[in-house]
Amino acid sequence: MKDRHVGGDIMQKIYAATMINTGGRSGESHSPNHSFELNIEQPGSKVSGTNPEELFAAGYSACFNSALDYIKKSDGINGSSTVKVRVSLYNQSQNEIPDVVLGVEIKGVIEGISLDKAQALLNKAHETCPYSRAVKGNIEVSVEAVDQI
């Protein structure tokens, strides 16, 4: 993908990642050069492997915490932060054919500040995090400041 034009503005691509999957939720995913390989299994499977929801949660938590670090730094906050993202599958179908949607819960701890201030910073991070922006309006996402994870 080349640079994108959005609303008349040119956005310069700064990074792209590629993964290849065979076998879907009971298969294997790898990077093009095979430097990163994962066994993919259904949630709840007894076979060793991860699943798309765990991978999405891992990526979202890292991206969100990076956005939070940026927000903290811009507000002069030095306390370290920890972010936990839970990705859940929900079946909203009332018949045999599943209609599965994702839901996301984000919990964050920021050392040395009040929960109210932490919540304000988490909300700002949610506005700027690329994952949050990508899913905005598509899935339900909750964001909560907590004392511990």
PyRosetta script that sets phi, psi and omega in degrees:
from pyrosetta import init, pose_from_sequence

init()
pose = pose_from_sequence("MKDRHVGGDIMQKIYAATMINTGGRSGESHSPNHSFELNIEQPGSKVSGTNPEELFAAGYSACFNSALDYIKKSDGINGSSTVKVRVSLYNQSQNEIPDVVLGVEIKGVIEGISLDKAQALLNKAHETCPYSRAVKGNIEVSVEAVDQI")
pose.set_psi(1, 134.6)
pose.set_omega(1, 179.1)
pose.set_phi(2, -87.9)
pose.set_psi(2, -175.5)
pose.set_omega(2, 174.7)
pose.set_phi(3, -55.7)
pose.set_psi(3, 148.3)
pose.set_omega(3, -176.8)
pose.set_phi(4, -107.8)
pose.set_psi(4, 148.3)
pose.set_omega(4, 173.8)
pose.set_phi(5, -106.9)
pose.set_psi(5, 117.1)
pose.set_omega(5, 179.9)
pose.set_phi(6, -126.3)
pose.set_psi(6, 119.0)
pose.set_omega(6, 179.0)
pose.set_phi(7, 57.8)
pose.set_psi(7, 32.6)
pose.set_omega(7, 179.6)
pose.set_phi(8, 87.3)
pose.set_psi(8, -13.9)
pose.set_omega(8, 179.4)
pose.set_phi(9, -92.1)
pose.set_psi(9, 148.4)
pose.set_omega(9, 176.2)
pose.set_phi(10, -96.9)
pose.set_psi(10, 126.3)
pose.set_omega(10, 175.6)
pose.set_phi(11, -105.6)
pose.set_psi(11, 128.0)
pose.set_omega(11, 178.6)
pose.set_phi(12, -88.2)
pose.set_psi(12, 125.7)
pose.set_omega(12, 176.7)
pose.set_phi(13, -67.2)
pose.set_psi(13, 128.9)
pose.set_omega(13, -179.6)
pose.set_phi(14, -108.5)
pose.set_psi(14, -14.4)
pose.set_omega(14, 179.6)
pose.set_phi(15, -169.0)
pose.set_psi(15, 149.6)
pose.set_omega(15, 173.0)
pose.set_phi(16, -143.1)
pose.set_psi(16, 139.7)
pose.set_omega(16, 176.6)
pose.set_phi(17, -119.5)
pose.set_psi(17, 145.9)
pose.set_omega(17, -179.4)
pose.set_phi(18, -130.8)
pose.set_psi(18, 134.2)
pose.set_omega(18, 171.8)
pose.set_phi(19, -130.7)
pose.set_psi(19, 150.3)
pose.set_omega(19, -179.0)
pose.set_phi(20, -122.2)
pose.set_psi(20, 134.2)
pose.set_omega(20, -179.3)
pose.set_phi(21, -121.6)
pose.set_psi(21, 138.6)
pose.set_omega(21, 167.5)
pose.set_phi(22, -125.3)
pose.set_psi(22, 139.3)
pose.set_omega(22, 176.1)
pose.set_phi(23, 88.3)
pose.set_psi(23, 3.3)
pose.set_omega(23, 176.9)
pose.set_phi(24, 60.2)
pose.set_psi(24, -132.1)
pose.set_omega(24, -176.7)
pose.set_phi(25, -78.1)
pose.set_psi(25, -3.4)
pose.set_omega(25, 173.6)
pose.set_phi(26, -129.5)
pose.set_psi(26, 60.9)
pose.set_omega(26, -173.8)
pose.set_phi(27, -149.5)
pose.set_psi(27, -139.5)
pose.set_omega(27, -174.4)
pose.set_phi(28, -145.4)
pose.set_psi(28, 141.1)
pose.set_omega(28, 173.8)
pose.set_phi(29, -123.5)
pose.set_psi(29, 143.3)
pose.set_omega(29, -179.8)
pose.set_phi(30, -151.1)
pose.set_psi(30, 159.1)
pose.set_omega(30, 172.7)
pose.set_phi(31, -76.1)
pose.set_psi(31, 159.7)
pose.set_omega(31, -177.6)
pose.set_phi(32, -55.0)
pose.set_psi(32, -34.1)
pose.set_omega(32, 179.7)
pose.set_phi(33, -95.5)
pose.set_psi(33, 7.6)
pose.set_omega(33, 178.7)
pose.set_phi(34, 63.6)
pose.set_psi(34, 19.6)
pose.set_omega(34, 176.5)
pose.set_phi(35, -73.7)
pose.set_psi(35, -16.2)
pose.set_omega(35, 179.3)
pose.set_phi(36, -136.5)
pose.set_psi(36, 115.9)
pose.set_omega(36, -177.8)
pose.set_phi(37, -130.5)
pose.set_psi(37, 139.5)
pose.set_omega(37, -178.7)
pose.set_phi(38, -135.8)
pose.set_psi(38, 138.7)
pose.set_omega(38, 167.4)
pose.set_phi(39, -82.9)
pose.set_psi(39, 131.2)
pose.set_omega(39, -179.7)
pose.set_phi(40, -108.7)
pose.set_psi(40, 130.5)
pose.set_omega(40, 179.7)
pose.set_phi(41, -135.0)
pose.set_psi(41, 159.1)
pose.set_omega(41, 176.1)
pose.set_phi(42, -62.0)
pose.set_psi(42, 145.1)
pose.set_omega(42, 172.8)
pose.set_phi(43, -55.2)
pose.set_psi(43, 133.6)
pose.set_omega(43, 179.9)
pose.set_phi(44, 86.6)
pose.set_psi(44, -2.1)
pose.set_omega(44, 179.8)
pose.set_phi(45, -65.5)
pose.set_psi(45, 148.6)
pose.set_omega(45, 176.6)
pose.set_phi(46, -86.0)
pose.set_psi(46, -6.2)
pose.set_omega(46, 178.4)
pose.set_phi(47, -83.9)
pose.set_psi(47, 140.2)
pose.set_omega(47, -179.4)
pose.set_phi(48, -66.4)
pose.set_psi(48, 129.7)
pose.set_omega(48, 178.5)
pose.set_phi(49, 164.4)
pose.set_psi(49, 174.3)
pose.set_omega(49, 177.3)
pose.set_phi(50, -107.9)
pose.set_psi(50, -174.8)
pose.set_omega(50, 178.2)
pose.set_phi(51, -142.2)
pose.set_psi(51, 165.5)
pose.set_omega(51, -177.7)
pose.set_phi(52, -56.9)
pose.set_psi(52, -33.6)
pose.set_omega(52, -178.9)
pose.set_phi(53, -68.0)
pose.set_psi(53, -41.2)
pose.set_omega(53, 176.3)
pose.set_phi(54, -63.8)
pose.set_psi(54, -40.7)
pose.set_omega(54, -179.9)
pose.set_phi(55, -66.8)
pose.set_psi(55, -40.4)
pose.set_omega(55, 177.6)
pose.set_phi(56, -63.9)
pose.set_psi(56, -42.9)
pose.set_omega(56, 178.9)
pose.set_phi(57, -63.4)
pose.set_psi(57, -40.0)
pose.set_omega(57, 178.9)
pose.set_phi(58, -63.7)
pose.set_psi(58, -47.5)
pose.set_omega(58, 179.6)
pose.set_phi(59, -65.1)
pose.set_psi(59, -43.5)
pose.set_omega(59, -178.6)
pose.set_phi(60, -64.0)
pose.set_psi(60, -44.1)
pose.set_omega(60, -177.9)
pose.set_phi(61, -64.5)
pose.set_psi(61, -40.8)
pose.set_omega(61, 178.8)
pose.set_phi(62, -66.8)
pose.set_psi(62, -43.9)
pose.set_omega(62, -179.7)
pose.set_phi(63, -65.7)
pose.set_psi(63, -44.1)
pose.set_omega(63, -179.0)
pose.set_phi(64, -64.1)
pose.set_psi(64, -43.1)
pose.set_omega(64, -179.3)
pose.set_phi(65, -66.5)
pose.set_psi(65, -33.4)
pose.set_omega(65, 175.1)
pose.set_phi(66, -66.2)
pose.set_psi(66, -42.1)
pose.set_omega(66, 176.2)
pose.set_phi(67, -62.9)
pose.set_psi(67, -40.3)
pose.set_omega(67, 178.7)
pose.set_phi(68, -63.7)
pose.set_psi(68, -41.2)
pose.set_omega(68, 176.6)
pose.set_phi(69, -58.1)
pose.set_psi(69, -42.5)
pose.set_omega(69, 178.8)
pose.set_phi(70, -63.1)
pose.set_psi(70, -45.2)
pose.set_omega(70, 180.0)
pose.set_phi(71, -63.9)
pose.set_psi(71, -44.6)
pose.set_omega(71, 178.7)
pose.set_phi(72, -58.6)
pose.set_psi(72, -47.9)
pose.set_omega(72, -178.6)
pose.set_phi(73, -60.5)
pose.set_psi(73, -42.4)
pose.set_omega(73, -179.2)
pose.set_phi(74, -68.0)
pose.set_psi(74, -22.7)
pose.set_omega(74, 177.2)
pose.set_phi(75, -97.7)
pose.set_psi(75, 5.0)
pose.set_omega(75, 178.5)
pose.set_phi(76, 73.1)
pose.set_psi(76, 24.1)
pose.set_omega(76, 179.4)
pose.set_phi(77, -95.9)
pose.set_psi(77, 127.3)
pose.set_omega(77, -177.6)
pose.set_phi(78, -103.6)
pose.set_psi(78, -11.2)
pose.set_omega(78, -176.6)
pose.set_phi(79, -61.1)
pose.set_psi(79, 141.6)
pose.set_omega(79, 178.8)
pose.set_phi(80, -71.5)
pose.set_psi(80, 157.4)
pose.set_omega(80, -178.8)
pose.set_phi(81, -129.6)
pose.set_psi(81, 151.3)
pose.set_omega(81, 173.8)
pose.set_phi(82, -130.2)
pose.set_psi(82, 136.0)
pose.set_omega(82, -179.2)
pose.set_phi(83, -125.2)
pose.set_psi(83, 132.1)
pose.set_omega(83, 174.6)
pose.set_phi(84, -115.8)
pose.set_psi(84, 127.8)
pose.set_omega(84, 177.5)
pose.set_phi(85, -117.2)
pose.set_psi(85, 126.6)
pose.set_omega(85, 175.1)
pose.set_phi(86, -110.9)
pose.set_psi(86, 123.2)
pose.set_omega(86, 176.8)
pose.set_phi(87, -107.4)
pose.set_psi(87, 124.0)
pose.set_omega(87, -178.5)
pose.set_phi(88, -117.4)
pose.set_psi(88, 148.5)
pose.set_omega(88, 172.8)
pose.set_phi(89, -99.7)
pose.set_psi(89, 134.5)
pose.set_omega(89, 177.6)
pose.set_phi(90, -125.5)
pose.set_psi(90, 132.9)
pose.set_omega(90, 174.5)
pose.set_phi(91, -97.0)
pose.set_psi(91, 111.6)
pose.set_omega(91, -179.0)
pose.set_phi(92, -96.4)
pose.set_psi(92, 10.4)
pose.set_omega(92, 180.0)
pose.set_phi(93, -87.6)
pose.set_psi(93, 147.2)
pose.set_omega(93, 175.9)
pose.set_phi(94, -105.1)
pose.set_psi(94, 7.7)
pose.set_omega(94, -179.8)
pose.set_phi(95, -128.6)
pose.set_psi(95, -168.4)
pose.set_omega(95, -174.2)
pose.set_phi(96, -69.6)
pose.set_psi(96, -27.4)
pose.set_omega(96, -178.1)
pose.set_phi(97, -85.2)
pose.set_psi(97, 115.8)
pose.set_omega(97, -177.5)
pose.set_phi(98, -66.2)
pose.set_psi(98, 144.9)
pose.set_omega(98, 172.7)
pose.set_phi(99, -127.5)
pose.set_psi(99, 86.0)
pose.set_omega(99, -169.3)
pose.set_phi(100, -93.5)
pose.set_psi(100, 133.9)
pose.set_omega(100, 176.1)
pose.set_phi(101, -127.6)
pose.set_psi(101, 159.9)
pose.set_omega(101, 177.2)
pose.set_phi(102, -95.9)
pose.set_psi(102, 152.3)
pose.set_omega(102, 168.9)
pose.set_phi(103, -135.1)
pose.set_psi(103, 146.6)
pose.set_omega(103, -176.1)
pose.set_phi(104, -128.6)
pose.set_psi(104, 133.4)
pose.set_omega(104, 172.2)
pose.set_phi(105, -117.5)
pose.set_psi(105, 124.9)
pose.set_omega(105, 178.0)
pose.set_phi(106, -113.1)
pose.set_psi(106, 126.1)
pose.set_omega(106, 175.2)
pose.set_phi(107, -122.1)
pose.set_psi(107, 136.8)
pose.set_omega(107, -177.9)
pose.set_phi(108, -135.7)
pose.set_psi(108, 143.8)
pose.set_omega(108, 175.5)
pose.set_phi(109, -118.8)
pose.set_psi(109, 131.3)
pose.set_omega(109, 172.6)
pose.set_phi(110, -125.0)
pose.set_psi(110, 119.3)
pose.set_omega(110, -176.9)
pose.set_phi(111, -69.1)
pose.set_psi(111, 140.6)
pose.set_omega(111, 170.1)
pose.set_phi(112, 84.5)
pose.set_psi(112, 7.6)
pose.set_omega(112, 177.3)
pose.set_phi(113, -134.8)
pose.set_psi(113, 164.1)
pose.set_omega(113, -179.2)
pose.set_phi(114, -70.6)
pose.set_psi(114, 160.1)
pose.set_omega(114, 176.6)
pose.set_phi(115, -61.9)
pose.set_psi(115, -37.4)
pose.set_omega(115, 179.2)
pose.set_phi(116, -62.7)
pose.set_psi(116, -45.7)
pose.set_omega(116, 178.6)
pose.set_phi(117, -65.8)
pose.set_psi(117, -41.2)
pose.set_omega(117, 178.1)
pose.set_phi(118, -61.0)
pose.set_psi(118, -41.6)
pose.set_omega(118, 179.3)
pose.set_phi(119, -61.9)
pose.set_psi(119, -41.6)
pose.set_omega(119, 178.9)
pose.set_phi(120, -62.1)
pose.set_psi(120, -41.6)
pose.set_omega(120, 179.2)
pose.set_phi(121, -68.6)
pose.set_psi(121, -40.1)
pose.set_omega(121, 176.8)
pose.set_phi(122, -62.1)
pose.set_psi(122, -40.9)
pose.set_omega(122, 178.7)
pose.set_phi(123, -62.7)
pose.set_psi(123, -41.0)
pose.set_omega(123, 177.1)
pose.set_phi(124, -64.2)
pose.set_psi(124, -41.9)
pose.set_omega(124, 178.6)
pose.set_phi(125, -61.9)
pose.set_psi(125, -37.9)
pose.set_omega(125, 179.5)
pose.set_phi(126, -63.7)
pose.set_psi(126, -31.9)
pose.set_omega(126, 178.7)
pose.set_phi(127, -72.7)
pose.set_psi(127, -26.1)
pose.set_omega(127, -174.5)
pose.set_phi(128, -107.5)
pose.set_psi(128, -20.2)
pose.set_omega(128, -178.2)
pose.set_phi(129, -61.0)
pose.set_psi(129, 127.4)
pose.set_omega(129, 179.3)
pose.set_phi(130, -57.9)
pose.set_psi(130, -36.0)
pose.set_omega(130, 176.9)
pose.set_phi(131, -65.6)
pose.set_psi(131, -45.8)
pose.set_omega(131, 179.6)
pose.set_phi(132, -60.3)
pose.set_psi(132, -41.3)
pose.set_omega(132, 180.0)
pose.set_phi(133, -68.3)
pose.set_psi(133, -34.1)
pose.set_omega(133, -179.7)
pose.set_phi(134, -67.9)
pose.set_psi(134, -34.8)
pose.set_omega(134, -176.3)
pose.set_phi(135, -97.0)
pose.set_psi(135, -5.5)
pose.set_omega(135, -176.7)
pose.set_phi(136, -54.3)
pose.set_psi(136, 125.7)
pose.set_omega(136, 179.6)
pose.set_phi(137, 82.2)
pose.set_psi(137, -4.9)
pose.set_omega(137, -178.7)
pose.set_phi(138, -106.1)
pose.set_psi(138, -36.2)
pose.set_omega(138, 178.3)
pose.set_phi(139, -137.1)
pose.set_psi(139, 158.5)
pose.set_omega(139, 178.3)
pose.set_phi(140, -78.8)
pose.set_psi(140, 129.5)
pose.set_omega(140, 178.6)
pose.set_phi(141, -130.5)
pose.set_psi(141, 127.1)
pose.set_omega(141, 173.8)
pose.set_phi(142, -110.3)
pose.set_psi(142, 145.9)
pose.set_omega(142, -179.2)
pose.set_phi(143, -129.4)
pose.set_psi(143, 125.6)
pose.set_omega(143, -175.6)
pose.set_phi(144, -140.7)
pose.set_psi(144, 130.7)
pose.set_omega(144, 171.2)
pose.set_phi(145, -81.0)
pose.set_psi(145, 134.7)
pose.set_omega(145, -179.2)
pose.set_phi(146, -134.0)
pose.set_psi(146, 164.7)
pose.set_omega(146, 178.7)
pose.set_phi(147, -76.2)
pose.set_psi(147, -33.6)
pose.set_omega(147, -179.2)
pose.set_phi(148, -154.1)
pose.set_psi(148, 157.3)
pose.set_omega(148, 178.9)
pose.set_phi(149, -115.3)
pose.dump_pdb("model.pdb")
